[in-house]
């Protein structure tokens, strides 16, 4: 008799809760977890409650109900009349879906509609806290796609995580918008280890598997689509750089550019400087600055350019050049440079307050191999008027050595 009264009391409590507004639902203290006696029926869009005695009832659930709430210790479900019931913090949901061809199925679909301005919204929040050392890995959110031997993307796309940002179809009122944010918090009392095995980074990319060499052969670090290459665009007009923003201090932003090579192991720069007025020691396209500090015990160079000829190389074509550096100045047909000083090789400066042991514009080391000449020219007249027509300082082997700021030229005599 007592058992019958208990069941009747439970059924009456459930009926009264959903039939009479303002009354709280009563769930008796069964040993079963609450999520074992209630479930959401996706087909009928109803909440089904069933007690261990297999007595059940179904309740329609309005789409406007804010179903999920979490206060840090427990979850609560809002009922249509505003009352709540709660269950323990640890809840495991196991959802299994199977779809047919051409059908879109979402195992869990959550829609959160913002109802007021200046509110912080998090559609889904997964928060793990631990007072213990965790295991081999810990993931607040884990996404896995597994293809069997007969499965594939089949010409489509598969992504473990999809981050999508849909901007408003109107003039933006400001703010920063990111499809993905990586947040790393290091509190004041933290002390990180500086070792080869302890790593700290915003992202980790890990390649595993017995056939990972296949990815080495055909994979990419990133695939970026949809960008239009133009001047001052995210992707440069010549596909050489990608624009990024670096903010070392909050509120201070610097536009920087990642260098892209046009082919493997080759970087090609193209730069247009409008109204050029570059100070000495600075470059408009490439600027290399090396700063010495401490006590130097060896060589120091600002820029090194080498051509390494390996043992399997054949470079035996007459008239070709092997150059450690090739430079020049090219003029368009409509330019005007008559008043300019054109240096088509290199301009060298010595800006020193101290007096070094030597100060030379060139240093030549040939490994005890004699050089053919200091200059290689197409014809002798490139350096002098060496045609035996007269014996004056302007002809026959006289080479202009230097010209001063006033345009005065000084010569040296060469012989053959």
C-alpha positions in Angstrom: 0.0 0.0 0.0 2.8 2.4 0.9 4.4 1.7 -2.5 1.2 2.6 -4.3 0.9 5.9 -2.4 4.6 6.7 -3.3 4.0 6.2 -7.0 0.8 8.1 -6.9 2.4 11.0 -5.2 5.2 11.2 -7.8 2.7 11.2 -10.7 0.6 13.8 -9.0 3.6 16.0 -8.4 4.6 15.9 -12.1 1.1 16.5 -13.3 0.7 19.5 -11.0 4.0 21.0 -11.9 3.3 21.2 -15.7 -0.4 21.8 -15.4 -0.4 24.6 -12.7 1.9 27.6 -13.3 4.2 28.6 -10.4 4.5 25.1 -8.8 7.9 23.4 -8.6 8.5 20.0 -10.0 9.2 17.3 -7.4 11.8 14.6 -8.2 12.0 12.0 -5.5 15.4 11.0 -4.3 15.9 7.9 -6.5 19.3 6.4 -6.6 19.3 6.9 -10.4 21.0 10.0 -11.7 18.5 12.6 -12.9 19.6 12.3 -16.6 18.7 8.6 -16.5 15.0 9.3 -15.7 14.6 12.2 -18.2 15.5 12.7 -21.9 14.8 15.0 -24.8 12.8 13.4 -27.6 14.1 15.2 -30.8 11.4 13.8 -33.0 8.4 15.0 -30.9 10.3 18.0 -29.4 9.1 17.0 -25.9 10.8 16.4 -22.6 10.1 12.8 -21.4 10.3 12.0 -17.6 10.2 8.3 -16.6 10.7 7.0 -13.1 12.2 3.6 -12.3 8.7 2.1 -12.2 8.4 2.9 -15.9 5.7 5.5 -15.3 6.4 8.4 -17.6 5.0 11.7 -19.0 5.9 13.9 -21.9 5.9 17.7 -21.8 6.2 20.1 -24.8 9.0 22.5 -24.4 8.8 26.1 -25.7 11.6 27.1 -28.0 12.1 30.3 -26.0 13.1 28.6 -22.8 16.6 29.2 -21.6 17.3 25.6 -21.0 20.9 25.6 -19.6 22.2 27.4 -16.6 25.4 26.8 -14.7 26.6 28.6 -11.5 30.0 27.0 -11.1 28.8 24.2 -8.9 25.6 22.8 -10.4 23.5 22.8 -13.6 19.9 24.0 -13.6 17.1 23.6 -16.1 14.6 26.4 -16.5 11.0 25.2 -16.8 8.4 27.0 -18.9 6.9 28.7 -15.8 10.2 29.9 -14.5 10.7 27.2 -11.8 13.9 25.2 -11.8 15.2 21.8 -10.8 18.9 21.0 -10.4 21.2 18.0 -10.6 24.8 17.3 -9.9 27.7 18.9 -11.7 28.9 15.8 -13.4 26.7 14.8 -16.3 27.6 12.6 -19.3 25.7 12.8 -22.5 26.1 10.2 -25.1 24.4 11.0 -28.4 24.5 8.8 -31.5 23.3 9.9 -34.9 23.2 8.3 -38.3 22.3 10.2 -41.4 21.5 9.2 -44.9 22.9 10.5 -48.2 22.4 14.3 -48.7 21.1 14.8 -45.2 22.5 17.3 -42.7 22.4 16.0 -39.1 23.6 18.0 -36.1 24.1 15.8 -33.0 23.7 18.9 -30.8 22.4 22.2 -32.0 22.3 25.2 -29.6 20.9 28.6 -30.6 21.4 31.5 -28.2 19.6 34.7 -29.1 21.0 37.9 -27.5 18.2 39.7 -25.8 19.9 42.8 -24.4 22.9 45.0 -25.3 26.3 44.9 -23.5 25.8 41.3 -22.3 28.6 38.7 -22.4 27.5 35.6 -24.3 29.1 32.2 -24.5 27.2 29.8 -26.6 28.9 26.7 -25.1 31.3 26.9 -22.3 33.4 23.9 -21.1 35.4 24.6 -17.9 37.8 22.1 -16.4 39.3 22.7 -13.0 41.9 20.4 -11.3 43.7 20.3 -8.1 45.7 17.3 -9.3 48.2 16.5 -12.0 46.3 15.6 -15.1 47.1 12.7 -17.4 48.7 12.4 -20.8 46.4 15.2 -22.2 43.6 17.3 -21.0 41.2 19.0 -23.5 38.3 21.3 -22.5 36.9 20.7 -26.0 37.9 17.7 -28.1 36.8 17.2 -31.7 37.6 14.1 -33.6 36.7 12.9 -37.1 37.6 9.3 -38.0 37.3 7.9 -41.5 37.2 4.2 -42.0 38.9 2.5 -44.9 35.9 3.1 -47.1 35.2 6.7 -45.9 36.5 10.0 -47.3 35.6 13.6 -47.8 34.8 12.7 -51.3 35.6 16.0 -53.0 34.1 18.0 -50.1 35.7 19.4 -47.0 36.2 18.0 -43.5 37.4 20.2 -40.6 37.5 19.1 -37.0 36.7 22.6 -35.8 34.8 25.2 -37.9 34.9 28.8 -36.8 32.5 31.1 -38.7 32.0 34.8 -38.3 29.0 36.4 -40.1 29.3 40.2 -40.1 26.3 42.5 -40.0 25.0 43.6 -43.4 25.4 47.3 -42.5 27.9 49.9 -41.5 29.9 48.4 -38.6 29.7 50.2 -35.2 33.3 49.2 -34.4 34.9 46.5 -32.3 37.3 43.6 -33.2 36.1 40.5 -34.9 37.9 37.2 -35.0 36.8 33.8 -36.2 39.2 32.2 -33.7 40.8 33.5 -30.5 43.6 31.7 -28.6 43.9 32.9 -25.0 46.8 32.1 -22.7 46.7 33.3 -19.1 49.9 33.4 -17.0 49.0 34.8 -13.5 51.4 36.9 -11.5 52.6 34.0 -9.3 53.3 31.7 -12.2 56.9 30.5 -12.8 57.4 28.7 -16.1 60.2 26.2 -16.7 62.9 26.9 -19.3 63.7 23.5 -20.7 63.8 21.6 -24.0 60.8 19.5 -23.1 58.6 22.1 -21.4 56.9 24.2 -24.1 54.4 27.1 -23.9 52.7 28.3 -27.1 49.4 29.6 -28.3 49.0 26.6 -30.7 50.5 23.1 -31.2 50.6 21.4 -34.5 51.5 17.7 -34.2 51.9 15.2 -37.0 51.6 11.5 -36.1 51.0 8.2 -37.8 53.0 5.5 -39.5 52.5 7.1 -42.9 53.1 10.7 -41.8 55.6 11.0 -44.6 52.7 11.2 -47.0 51.7 14.5 -45.3 55.3 15.6 -45.4 55.2 15.1 -49.2 51.7 16.6 -50.0 50.5 18.5 -46.9 50.6 22.3 -46.2 51.0 24.3 -43.0 47.9 26.5 -43.9 45.5 26.8 -46.8 44.2 30.3 -47.3 41.5 31.0 -49.9 39.3 33.9 -50.9 42.0 36.7 -50.8 42.4 39.0 -53.7 46.1 40.1 -54.3 46.3 43.9 -54.7 48.5 46.7 -53.3 47.6 47.4 -49.7 45.6 44.2 -49.4 46.0 41.4 -46.9 47.8 39.5 -49.7 50.2 41.8 -51.6 49.9 42.4 -55.3 52.9 40.2 -56.1 51.9 37.4 -53.7 55.0 38.3 -51.6 53.6 39.3 -48.2 50.7 38.7 -45.9 49.6 41.6 -43.6 49.3 40.9 -39.9 48.8 43.1 -36.9 51.2 42.9 -33.9 50.2 44.6 -30.6 53.1 44.2 -28.1 51.2 46.6 -25.7 47.5 46.6 -25.4 46.0 49.4 -27.5 49.2 49.8 -29.6 49.0 48.2 -33.0 51.6 47.8 -35.7 51.0 46.6 -39.3 53.6 44.0 -40.1 54.0 41.7 -43.1 54.9 38.0 -43.4 57.4 37.3 -46.2 56.2 34.7 -48.8 58.5 33.1 -51.3 57.4 32.7 -54.9 59.1 29.4 -55.1 60.8 27.0 -52.7 63.8 28.6 -51.0 63.5 31.8 -53.0 62.3 35.2 -51.8 61.4 37.8 -54.4 60.7 41.4 -53.3 59.0 44.0 -55.3 58.5 47.4 -53.8 57.4 50.8 -55.1 58.4 53.9 -53.1 56.4 57.0 -53.9 58.3 60.3 -53.5 61.4 58.5 -52.3 63.5 60.2 -49.6 65.3 57.5 -47.7 68.0 58.4 -45.2 71.5 56.9 -45.4 71.7 53.5 -43.8 68.1 52.6 -44.6 66.7 50.5 -47.4 63.3 50.9 -49.0 62.8 47.3 -50.0 65.2 45.3 -47.8 66.9 46.7 -44.7 69.4 44.5 -42.8 70.8 45.8 -39.6 73.2 43.8 -37.4 74.1 45.3 -33.9 77.2 44.2 -32.1 77.3 43.9 -28.4 79.5 42.3 -25.8 83.1 41.3 -26.6 83.7 40.3 -30.2 86.1 37.4 -30.8 85.5 36.8 -34.5 84.1 38.3 -37.7 80.8 40.3 -37.9 78.8 40.9 -41.0 75.6 42.7 -41.7 74.7 40.7 -44.8 76.1 37.6 -46.3 75.6 36.4 -49.8 77.1 33.1 -51.0 76.9 30.8 -53.9 77.8 27.2 -52.9 78.9 25.0 -55.9 78.5 21.4 -54.9 80.5 18.5 -56.3 77.8 17.4 -58.7 77.5 20.8 -60.4 78.4 21.5 -64.0 78.6 25.2 -64.9 80.7 25.3 -68.0 78.8 27.5 -70.4 80.9 30.3 -72.0 79.8 33.9 -71.1 77.7 33.0 -68.1 78.3 34.4 -64.6 78.3 32.9 -61.1 77.8 35.9 -58.8 77.6 36.0 -55.0 75.5 39.2 -55.6 74.0 40.7 -58.7 72.8 44.3 -58.6 71.9 47.0 -61.1 69.7 50.0 -61.9 67.0 49.9 -64.6 65.4 52.9 -66.1 61.9 53.1 -67.7 61.5 55.0 -71.0 59.6 57.9 -69.4 61.9 58.6 -66.4 64.1 61.6 -65.9 67.3 61.1 -63.8 69.8 63.4 -65.6 70.7 65.3 -62.4 71.0 62.1 -60.2 74.1 60.2 -59.3 73.5 56.7 -60.3 75.4 54.0 -58.3 74.5 50.7 -60.0 76.8 48.6 -57.8 77.0 49.5 -54.1 77.4 52.7 -52.1 79.6 52.2 -49.1 80.0 54.5 -46.0 82.2 54.5 -43.0 80.6 56.2 -40.0 83.1 55.7 -37.2 84.4 57.9 -34.4 87.2 55.5 -33.6 90.2 54.8 -35.8 90.3 51.1 -36.8 93.5 49.2 -37.8 92.3 49.3 -41.4 89.4 51.0 -43.2 88.9 49.6 -46.7 85.9 49.6 -49.0 86.9 46.1 -50.2 88.5 43.0 -48.7 89.6 40.3 -51.1 90.5 36.8 -50.0 91.0 34.2 -52.8 92.4 31.3 -50.9 95.8 31.9 -52.5 94.3 31.7 -56.0 95.3 34.6 -58.2 92.5 36.8 -59.5 92.1 37.5 -63.3 91.2 41.1 -62.8 89.6 43.5 -60.4 86.9 44.4 -62.9 85.2 42.3 -65.6 84.0 44.5 -68.5 82.2 43.8 -71.8 84.6 46.0 -73.8 87.7 48.0 -72.8 85.9 51.2 -73.5 83.6 50.5 -70.6 86.4 51.7 -68.3 88.8 53.6 -70.7 89.2 54.8 -74.3 91.8 52.2 -75.1 92.0 52.4 -78.9 95.5 53.8 -79.5 94.4 56.9 -81.1 96.3 59.3 -78.8 98.3 59.4 -75.6 96.3 61.7 -73.5 94.7 61.5 -70.1 91.3 61.0 -71.6 92.3 58.1 -73.8 94.5 55.1 -74.3 94.3 53.3 -71.0 93.5 56.1 -68.7 90.8 54.9 -66.3 88.7 57.4 -64.3 89.4 56.4 -60.6 87.1 58.8 -58.7 85.0 61.9 -59.1 84.5 64.4 -56.3 81.4 66.3 -55.2 82.4 69.1 -57.6 82.5 66.8 -60.6 86.3 66.7 -60.8 87.6 63.4 -62.2 91.0 61.8 -61.5 92.5 59.1 -63.6 95.0 56.3 -63.3 97.0 54.9 -66.2 96.7 51.2 -67.2 98.9 49.2 -69.6 98.7 46.2 -71.7 
